[in-house]
Amino acid sequence: MKKKQFKFKNAGGTEYKVVLRKPNSAHFGEDCDGYCTNPEGKAPRIYINPHNSDQTTLNTAIHEFAHAFFWDKPEKDIKKLADALSRFLYNEEKWRNTE
């Protein structure tokens, strides 16, 4: 059975759809694990590579969701937030993918 796609609205009311698919390597490079599109675009999306470890997928999801909510923040700030939160959830709280 195909999983229902997750949708959410950011603080500004923009609806995003989360797509579990590796971002296009021709456009973003081979090492891209996720991408958040501009909230002012036609169809805002977050792409997350589902072929990574649980820890990397968790970090990528947090990172890209942070972009959706804080589009104007520098990449270094988004990275610090995602790294700290994913380390806490994965290492301290033992969050794992249960599928």
mmCIF file of the C-alpha atoms, coordinates in Angstrom:
data_MODEL
# 
_entry.id   MODEL 
# 
loop_
_atom_site.group_PDB 
_atom_site.id 
_atom_site.type_symbol 
_atom_site.label_atom_id 
_atom_site.label_alt_id 
_atom_site.label_comp_id 
_atom_site.label_asym_id 
_atom_site.label_entity_id 
_atom_site.label_seq_id 
_atom_site.pdbx_PDB_ins_code 
_atom_site.Cartn_x 
_atom_site.Cartn_y 
_atom_site.Cartn_z 
_atom_site.occupancy 
_atom_site.B_iso_or_equiv 
_atom_site.pdbx_formal_charge 
_atom_site.auth_seq_id 
_atom_site.auth_comp_id 
_atom_site.auth_asym_id 
_atom_site.auth_atom_id 
_atom_site.pdbx_PDB_model_num 
ATOM 1  C CA . MET A 1 1  ? 0.000  0.000  0.000   1.00 0.00 ? 1  MET A CA 1 
ATOM 2  C CA . LYS A 1 2  ? 1.377  3.395  -0.989  1.00 0.00 ? 2  LYS A CA 1 
ATOM 3  C CA . LYS A 1 3  ? 2.048  5.774  1.870   1.00 0.00 ? 3  LYS A CA 1 
ATOM 4  C CA . LYS A 1 4  ? -0.052 8.946  1.929   1.00 0.00 ? 4  LYS A CA 1 
ATOM 5  C CA . GLN A 1 5  ? 2.077  12.015 1.224   1.00 0.00 ? 5  GLN A CA 1 
ATOM 6  C CA . PHE A 1 6  ? 2.633  14.299 4.180   1.00 0.00 ? 6  PHE A CA 1 
ATOM 7  C CA . LYS A 1 7  ? 1.587  17.939 3.872   1.00 0.00 ? 7  LYS A CA 1 
ATOM 8  C CA . PHE A 1 8  ? 1.967  20.803 6.328   1.00 0.00 ? 8  PHE A CA 1 
ATOM 9  C CA . LYS A 1 9  ? 1.722  24.586 6.479   1.00 0.00 ? 9  LYS A CA 1 
ATOM 10 C CA . ASN A 1 10 ? 4.604  26.777 7.588   1.00 0.00 ? 10 ASN A CA 1 
ATOM 11 C CA . ALA A 1 11 ? 4.138  29.752 9.933   1.00 0.00 ? 11 ALA A CA 1 
ATOM 12 C CA . GLY A 1 12 ? 3.220  31.956 6.967   1.00 0.00 ? 12 GLY A CA 1 
ATOM 13 C CA . GLY A 1 13 ? 0.439  29.593 5.879   1.00 0.00 ? 13 GLY A CA 1 
ATOM 14 C CA . THR A 1 14 ? 2.265  28.186 2.841   1.00 0.00 ? 14 THR A CA 1 
ATOM 15 C CA . GLU A 1 15 ? 1.421  24.529 2.259   1.00 0.00 ? 15 GLU A CA 1 
ATOM 16 C CA . TYR A 1 16 ? 4.337  22.184 1.612   1.00 0.00 ? 16 TYR A CA 1 
ATOM 17 C CA . LYS A 1 17 ? 4.293  18.615 0.367   1.00 0.00 ? 17 LYS A CA 1 
ATOM 18 C CA . VAL A 1 18 ? 7.031  16.256 1.556   1.00 0.00 ? 18 VAL A CA 1 
ATOM 19 C CA . VAL A 1 19 ? 8.406  13.974 -1.165  1.00 0.00 ? 19 VAL A CA 1 
ATOM 20 C CA . LEU A 1 20 ? 10.556 11.002 -0.169  1.00 0.00 ? 20 LEU A CA 1 
ATOM 21 C CA . ARG A 1 21 ? 12.810 10.936 -3.211  1.00 0.00 ? 21 ARG A CA 1 
ATOM 22 C CA . LYS A 1 22 ? 16.472 11.705 -3.729  1.00 0.00 ? 22 LYS A CA 1 
ATOM 23 C CA . PRO A 1 23 ? 16.886 15.235 -5.088  1.00 0.00 ? 23 PRO A CA 1 
ATOM 24 C CA . ASN A 1 24 ? 17.968 15.411 -8.736  1.00 0.00 ? 24 ASN A CA 1 
ATOM 25 C CA . SER A 1 25 ? 21.737 14.856 -8.696  1.00 0.00 ? 25 SER A CA 1 
ATOM 26 C CA . ALA A 1 26 ? 22.179 16.640 -12.047 1.00 0.00 ? 26 ALA A CA 1 
ATOM 27 C CA . HIS A 1 27 ? 20.817 19.812 -10.476 1.00 0.00 ? 27 HIS A CA 1 
ATOM 28 C CA . PHE A 1 28 ? 21.892 19.494 -6.809  1.00 0.00 ? 28 PHE A CA 1 
ATOM 29 C CA . GLY A 1 29 ? 24.931 17.194 -6.975  1.00 0.00 ? 29 GLY A CA 1 
ATOM 30 C CA . GLU A 1 30 ? 25.430 13.601 -5.859  1.00 0.00 ? 30 GLU A CA 1 
ATOM 31 C CA . ASP A 1 31 ? 25.798 14.385 -2.167  1.00 0.00 ? 31 ASP A CA 1 
ATOM 32 C CA . CYS A 1 32 ? 22.483 16.252 -1.762  1.00 0.00 ? 32 CYS A CA 1 
ATOM 33 C CA . ASP A 1 33 ? 20.281 14.501 0.815   1.00 0.00 ? 33 ASP A CA 1 
ATOM 34 C CA . GLY A 1 34 ? 17.410 16.982 0.777   1.00 0.00 ? 34 GLY A CA 1 
ATOM 35 C CA . TYR A 1 35 ? 16.045 20.179 -0.668  1.00 0.00 ? 35 TYR A CA 1 
ATOM 36 C CA . CYS A 1 36 ? 13.364 22.702 0.290   1.00 0.00 ? 36 CYS A CA 1 
ATOM 37 C CA . THR A 1 37 ? 11.831 24.795 -2.471  1.00 0.00 ? 37 THR A CA 1 
ATOM 38 C CA . ASN A 1 38 ? 11.036 28.491 -2.128  1.00 0.00 ? 38 ASN A CA 1 
ATOM 39 C CA . PRO A 1 39 ? 7.797  29.084 -0.196  1.00 0.00 ? 39 PRO A CA 1 
ATOM 40 C CA . GLU A 1 40 ? 6.794  31.658 -2.804  1.00 0.00 ? 40 GLU A CA 1 
ATOM 41 C CA . GLY A 1 41 ? 7.075  29.120 -5.625  1.00 0.00 ? 41 GLY A CA 1 
ATOM 42 C CA . LYS A 1 42 ? 4.170  27.509 -7.451  1.00 0.00 ? 42 LYS A CA 1 
ATOM 43 C CA . ALA A 1 43 ? 4.132  24.213 -5.520  1.00 0.00 ? 43 ALA A CA 1 
ATOM 44 C CA . PRO A 1 44 ? 6.389  24.256 -2.438  1.00 0.00 ? 44 PRO A CA 1 
ATOM 45 C CA . ARG A 1 45 ? 8.038  20.897 -1.775  1.00 0.00 ? 45 ARG A CA 1 
ATOM 46 C CA . ILE A 1 46 ? 10.562 19.279 0.501   1.00 0.00 ? 46 ILE A CA 1 
ATOM 47 C CA . TYR A 1 47 ? 12.553 16.432 -1.030  1.00 0.00 ? 47 TYR A CA 1 
ATOM 48 C CA . ILE A 1 48 ? 14.229 13.941 1.304   1.00 0.00 ? 48 ILE A CA 1 
ATOM 49 C CA . ASN A 1 49 ? 16.451 11.081 0.161   1.00 0.00 ? 49 ASN A CA 1 
ATOM 50 C CA . PRO A 1 50 ? 14.884 7.962  1.762   1.00 0.00 ? 50 PRO A CA 1 
ATOM 51 C CA . HIS A 1 51 ? 17.930 5.784  0.998   1.00 0.00 ? 51 HIS A CA 1 
ATOM 52 C CA . ASN A 1 52 ? 20.078 7.076  3.876   1.00 0.00 ? 52 ASN A CA 1 
ATOM 53 C CA . SER A 1 53 ? 20.597 5.898  7.438   1.00 0.00 ? 53 SER A CA 1 
ATOM 54 C CA . ASP A 1 54 ? 17.913 6.691  10.011  1.00 0.00 ? 54 ASP A CA 1 
ATOM 55 C CA . GLN A 1 55 ? 20.152 9.343  11.566  1.00 0.00 ? 55 GLN A CA 1 
ATOM 56 C CA . THR A 1 56 ? 20.881 11.087 8.261   1.00 0.00 ? 56 THR A CA 1 
ATOM 57 C CA . THR A 1 57 ? 17.222 10.976 7.221   1.00 0.00 ? 57 THR A CA 1 
ATOM 58 C CA . LEU A 1 58 ? 16.176 12.476 10.567  1.00 0.00 ? 58 LEU A CA 1 
ATOM 59 C CA . ASN A 1 59 ? 18.786 15.233 10.257  1.00 0.00 ? 59 ASN A CA 1 
ATOM 60 C CA . THR A 1 60 ? 17.775 15.965 6.662   1.00 0.00 ? 60 THR A CA 1 
ATOM 61 C CA . ALA A 1 61 ? 14.070 16.158 7.547   1.00 0.00 ? 61 ALA A CA 1 
ATOM 62 C CA . ILE A 1 62 ? 14.721 18.588 10.406  1.00 0.00 ? 62 ILE A CA 1 
ATOM 63 C CA . HIS A 1 63 ? 17.063 20.645 8.211   1.00 0.00 ? 63 HIS A CA 1 
ATOM 64 C CA . GLU A 1 64 ? 14.610 20.973 5.323   1.00 0.00 ? 64 GLU A CA 1 
ATOM 65 C CA . PHE A 1 65 ? 11.593 21.643 7.567   1.00 0.00 ? 65 PHE A CA 1 
ATOM 66 C CA . ALA A 1 66 ? 13.617 24.415 9.225   1.00 0.00 ? 66 ALA A CA 1 
ATOM 67 C CA . HIS A 1 67 ? 14.150 25.982 5.786   1.00 0.00 ? 67 HIS A CA 1 
ATOM 68 C CA . ALA A 1 68 ? 10.385 25.870 5.185   1.00 0.00 ? 68 ALA A CA 1 
ATOM 69 C CA . PHE A 1 69 ? 9.742  27.794 8.400   1.00 0.00 ? 69 PHE A CA 1 
ATOM 70 C CA . PHE A 1 70 ? 12.813 30.045 8.383   1.00 0.00 ? 70 PHE A CA 1 
ATOM 71 C CA . TRP A 1 71 ? 13.488 30.617 4.677   1.00 0.00 ? 71 TRP A CA 1 
ATOM 72 C CA . ASP A 1 72 ? 15.411 33.837 5.309   1.00 0.00 ? 72 ASP A CA 1 
ATOM 73 C CA . LYS A 1 73 ? 17.888 32.318 7.801   1.00 0.00 ? 73 LYS A CA 1 
ATOM 74 C CA . PRO A 1 74 ? 21.469 31.571 6.719   1.00 0.00 ? 74 PRO A CA 1 
ATOM 75 C CA . GLU A 1 75 ? 22.374 27.980 5.885   1.00 0.00 ? 75 GLU A CA 1 
ATOM 76 C CA . LYS A 1 76 ? 24.853 27.846 8.785   1.00 0.00 ? 76 LYS A CA 1 
ATOM 77 C CA . ASP A 1 77 ? 22.065 28.620 11.287  1.00 0.00 ? 77 ASP A CA 1 
ATOM 78 C CA . ILE A 1 78 ? 19.743 25.999 9.784   1.00 0.00 ? 78 ILE A CA 1 
ATOM 79 C CA . LYS A 1 79 ? 22.569 23.438 9.902   1.00 0.00 ? 79 LYS A CA 1 
ATOM 80 C CA . LYS A 1 80 ? 23.337 24.173 13.562  1.00 0.00 ? 80 LYS A CA 1 
ATOM 81 C CA . LEU A 1 81 ? 19.675 23.747 14.513  1.00 0.00 ? 81 LEU A CA 1 
ATOM 82 C CA . ALA A 1 82 ? 19.240 20.509 12.546  1.00 0.00 ? 82 ALA A CA 1 
ATOM 83 C CA . ASP A 1 83 ? 22.497 19.006 13.821  1.00 0.00 ? 83 ASP A CA 1 
ATOM 84 C CA . ALA A 1 84 ? 21.728 19.785 17.481  1.00 0.00 ? 84 ALA A CA 1 
ATOM 85 C CA . LEU A 1 85 ? 18.115 18.611 17.339  1.00 0.00 ? 85 LEU A CA 1 
ATOM 86 C CA . SER A 1 86 ? 18.808 15.438 15.367  1.00 0.00 ? 86 SER A CA 1 
ATOM 87 C CA . ARG A 1 87 ? 21.712 14.511 17.685  1.00 0.00 ? 87 ARG A CA 1 
ATOM 88 C CA . PHE A 1 88 ? 19.451 14.930 20.716  1.00 0.00 ? 88 PHE A CA 1 
ATOM 89 C CA . LEU A 1 89 ? 16.555 12.957 19.209  1.00 0.00 ? 89 LEU A CA 1 
ATOM 90 C CA . TYR A 1 90 ? 18.733 10.175 17.791  1.00 0.00 ? 90 TYR A CA 1 
ATOM 91 C CA . ASN A 1 91 ? 21.424 9.782  20.461  1.00 0.00 ? 91 ASN A CA 1 
ATOM 92 C CA . GLU A 1 92 ? 19.612 10.770 23.656  1.00 0.00 ? 92 GLU A CA 1 
ATOM 93 C CA . GLU A 1 93 ? 15.976 9.895  22.905  1.00 0.00 ? 93 GLU A CA 1 
ATOM 94 C CA . LYS A 1 94 ? 16.764 6.931  20.596  1.00 0.00 ? 94 LYS A CA 1 
ATOM 95 C CA . TRP A 1 95 ? 14.310 7.982  17.872  1.00 0.00 ? 95 TRP A CA 1 
ATOM 96 C CA . ARG A 1 96 ? 14.369 5.486  14.998  1.00 0.00 ? 96 ARG A CA 1 
ATOM 97 C CA . ASN A 1 97 ? 12.397 4.696  11.849  1.00 0.00 ? 97 ASN A CA 1 
ATOM 98 C CA . THR A 1 98 ? 10.045 1.857  12.797  1.00 0.00 ? 98 THR A CA 1 
ATOM 99 C CA . GLU A 1 99 ? 9.187  0.738  9.268   1.00 0.00 ? 99 GLU A CA 1 
# 
